Amino acid sequence: MNPVPYAKTLAVRLLADMLRIRRLEEKCAELYGEGKIRGFLHLYIGEEACAVGALHALNPEDNLVATYREHGHALVRGVSMNAIMAEMYGKAAGCSRGRGGSMHLFDAATRFYGGNAIVAGGLPFATGLALADKLQGRAGITACFFGDGAVAEGAFHESMNLAALWHLPVLFCCENNFYGMGTALARAEAQTDLCIKAESYAMRAVKVDGMDIVAVHEATREAAGYVRSEGKPCFIEYQTYRFRAHSMFDPELYRDKAEVEKWKERGPLHNYSARLKAEGKFTEEEFLELDAAAQVEVAEAVAFAEAAEWEPVADLLRDVHTPGGAP
């Protein structure tokens, strides 16, 4: 394997962000068991290299659209862990004022336009954002993250077709973890090579190892540069794997435990940190310091969420309207 091609600052930042996501989500799973977080909770554990590698290849002026498994994307994008955790709790200090919860994180200041609970629901939205940017002459591109299950939806094909037809600056980022909920990709789609589907729309398509953060970062940087310079869409398939169940409600009876353990051997955190250590760019002591900092950040976020206020009852009809405009 080639050496990590980054200066130490970036190389360690990538690892630190993966650690922040991992420790945040491990704590969320614990809090869910305690009843502090309710509703649906979809964990990203195992897929951290995709969000971290990709988002570090984007610019602040770029739009970002994600799925319901979006905690890591929001965190790396710059949404504070305090605001994310408060949203998980349903508190008014959350990034969506406590009204969205885990699946609907949102932050206009960082151009993070959701969390979307509908499979493939973010693709037409991202296509619309890119169209608006093109019409207004904005320089940014729109990156849209979605899973392999979305590729079977009509919205995927409609969005890909329009983006290609109208030459829209969209980077379609497919996080292929090989399972749409509890259904294996091969049991749901006749064509399992997802890049072929993108290419059928005369669109550039790239397949990358989503467990290797260097491969993700390099491929995304090149693809984003193409979208930016050519004004055309591009499709990236990150082949990755979630180590946890689809959601906290999922008994996970559809995957063989040996398969999960085999993928864990390719885990992005320990493999990347081992790689940095082997190259002499990083030490075990530095890893422990990063891990401790991540855990302190998580603890502070939990304390913030615990102390935050619930939305006042008087505000419950805020943003709710009836025909005629009366609240």
N, C-alpha and C positions, 0 to 999 in steps of 0.2 A: 504494500500500500504506500502511495506517495506521502511525503511529509505534509503536515498541516500547513497550508500556504499563507498563513496570516501572522501578523505581529502579535505579540503576547496579549496586548490589550483586547483586541477583537477575539482572539482565540479563547481567552478566559471569559469574556463577556457572553459568548455563545453557551459555554458550559454553565455559567451562573444563571442564565435565563432558563435553561432546561431544569436546573435544580429548583429554581423558584416555582416553576409550574408544578413539578413533581411534589414538592412539599406542600404547596397550596392545596393540591387535589387530594393528597393523602389526608390532610386535615379535614377537608370537606367531606370525605367519606366517613371519617370519624364523627363529625358533627351531624351528619345525616342519620347515623345510627343512634345518636342521642336525641333526635327529634328537633335539633336546632335549625337545620335546613330541611325544608319540606318540598313537596312537589316532585318534579323530575330532576335527576342529576345524572349527567352523562360525563364520564371521566375520560381524560385524554392521555392517561398514563401509558407510556410506550410509544406515543406518537410525537413526543416533544420536539424532535429534530425537525419536523415539518414546519411547525409554526415559527420556531426560533430561526432556523436557517433561512426560511423564506422572507420573514418580516425584516430581517436585518439586510435584505437585499432591496428593500423598497425605500421610497422617500417619504418624508412627512406630508407632502402635498398629495400623495396617492390615497385613493379611497380604499377601504377594506370592508368586505362583506364576508360573514362567516356563517356557520351552522349552529345547531344547539350544543355542539361539543366545542365551545369557543372560549373557555376560560383562559387558555394559554395565549390565544391570539390577542385577546383584550389586554392581558397583562404585558405582553411584549410590545404591544402597540403604544403603551404608555398610560393605560387606565390604571389608577392606583389600586393596589391590593386592598386597601381600606374600602374603597368604593365598590369593588367586586364582592368582597365578603359581606358588606352591609346589604348589597343587593340579594345575595344568597339568603340572608336572614329575612328579607322582605322589609328592611328598614328604610325610612325616608331618605337617609343619607346615601343610599345606594345609587349607582350610576344611572339607573332607570327609575329612581325615586321609590324603589321597593316594589314596583308594580310588575316587573318582568321576571325576576328570579333568575335562576341558572341559565335558562335557555334564551333570555332576551337582554343580554348585556348590550349597552349602547353608550356611545360617548362622541357627540358631535365635535368636541374640541380636538380630538385626535383623529377625526374622520373615520372613526370605527362605527360603521352603520349596521351593527347587529351581527349577532345572534338572530337566528331565524328557526322557529320550531317546525316549519313545513319543509319536508324533503324536497330539495331543488328550488325552494321558494326564493333563495337569494340570487339565483342566476338571472332571472328577468330584471330584478332590481338592480343588479350590478350592470347589466346591459343598458338600462335606462340612465344610470349615473354616468356611464361612459359616453352615451349619446349626448347628455346634457353638457358634459365637459367639452366634447368636440364642437358642439354648436356655440359654446361660449368662448372657445379658444383657450381653455385652461390647459396647462402643461401636464397635469397629473394623469396617471393611469388608474384603473380600478382592478384590484385583485379580489377574486371571488373564490372562497374555499368551500368545498363540498365533498361528500363521500361518494364511494362507488355506487351506492344505492340510488343516488340522484341521477346517474347516467341512464337509468331505465325510465325516467319520467319525461313526459312531453315537454315540460318547461326547459329541460336541458337542451333538447333538439331545437326548439324554437329560439332559444337564446343564442346558441352556437350559430345557427343559420343567420340571424339578424346581425350578430356581431361581425361575422365574416362578410355578409352581403354589404353592410354599410361601413366596413373598415373602422370598427370601433376599438379604442385602446383598452381592451379587457384582457387580463391575465387570468385564465381559468385554471384554478389549482385544485386538482382532484386528489384527495387523501384516500387512496385505495387501501383499506384495511381488510379487504376480501370478504367482508360480511356486511350485508345490509340488514341491520338489526340481527335476527337469528338465522338469516338465509345466506348461504355461501354464494359467492358471485357466480360460480358455474351452474348453480341451480336456478338462477334468476335471469341470466342473460346468455343468449346463444353465442354472442361474440364477446369473449372475455378480454380481448386486447383493446383496452379503452382508447388507446391512441389512434387505432384504426377508425373509431367512430368520429374522433375529432378531425382526422384527415379527410373524412368523407365530406366535410364542409370546406375543403380547400384551405384548411388551417394548419399552421405549423404545430407539431405535437412532439413532446419530449417525455421519455420515461426515465425515472431516476430512483435510486435506492433511497427510500424515505427514512431508513434507519441510520443513514450516514449523513451527519449534519454538514460536512464539507461538501458532499455531492449535492445536497439540497441547496445550499447557499450558492454554489457556483452555477448550477443549472438555473436557479431562479434569477440570479443577477444577469445572466446572459439572456434569458427569456424576457425579463422586464426591460432590458436595454433594447431588444428587438421591438417590443410593443411600443416603446417610447419613440424610437427613431422611425419606425415604419408606419406607425399609426394603425396597425392591424392587430387582431387578437392572436393569442397563443395559448396552447393547452399544455399543462404539465401534469403528469401522473406520478405522484409520490407513492411508491409501494411501501406500505407501512403496516403496523399491526397494533391493535389495542390489547393491552395485557389484562384489562378488567372487562367485566361484562358490558353489554350495550348500555345499560343503565342500571341504577341501583335496584330496580324492580325485576331485573332479568336473572332467572335461575341458571342461565348459561348451560343448557343441556345439549347444545348443538355443536360444541367444539370438544375435540379430544384434548385431554390435559397434556398429553405428550406434545401436541402441536403447539400449545401455548408456551410450554417450557422451552421448546426448540427456538421459538421466536425470541424468547427472553434472553437467550444466549447472544442475540444480536442487539440487545438493548442499547439505545443511543447514549444514555448517560455513562454507563460504566465503560463501554467501548471507546467513547471519545476521550474520557478522562484518562483511560489507560494509554491511549495513543499519545496524548500530550505528555504524560509522564515518561513514556518510552523515548520520546524525542528530547527530553530534558527541558521542556518548556514549562513544566508544572510539577509540583511536589504534592505528596499526600497531606502535608501540613497545610498547604494552600487550599487543597480540596476541603479539608475539615473546616477551615475558616469560611469558605464560601457556603458550605452547608449550614454552619452555625448562623451566618448572616441571613440565609433564607428562612431558617426556622424562627429567628427573632422577628423578621418581617411578618411571617404568618401569625405569630403570637400577638403582635401589635394589631394586626388586622382583625383578629378575633376579638380582642379587647375593644377595639373601635366599634365593631358591629354589636357587641353585647351592650355597650353603653349608648348606642344610637337610639333615637326616638322612633316610635312607630308613627305612621302618617296619621294626623288628627282625623277623627271621624268627620269633622266639618269639611274636610277636603276630599272625601270619598267620591263626590260627584264631579270633582274637577276633571276637565277634559272629557266628560260624558255629556253628550248633547242629544236632544230629541228633535224631531222635525219641527222647524219653526225657530230653532235656535235657543229655546229656553233650556237652562241647565237642569 
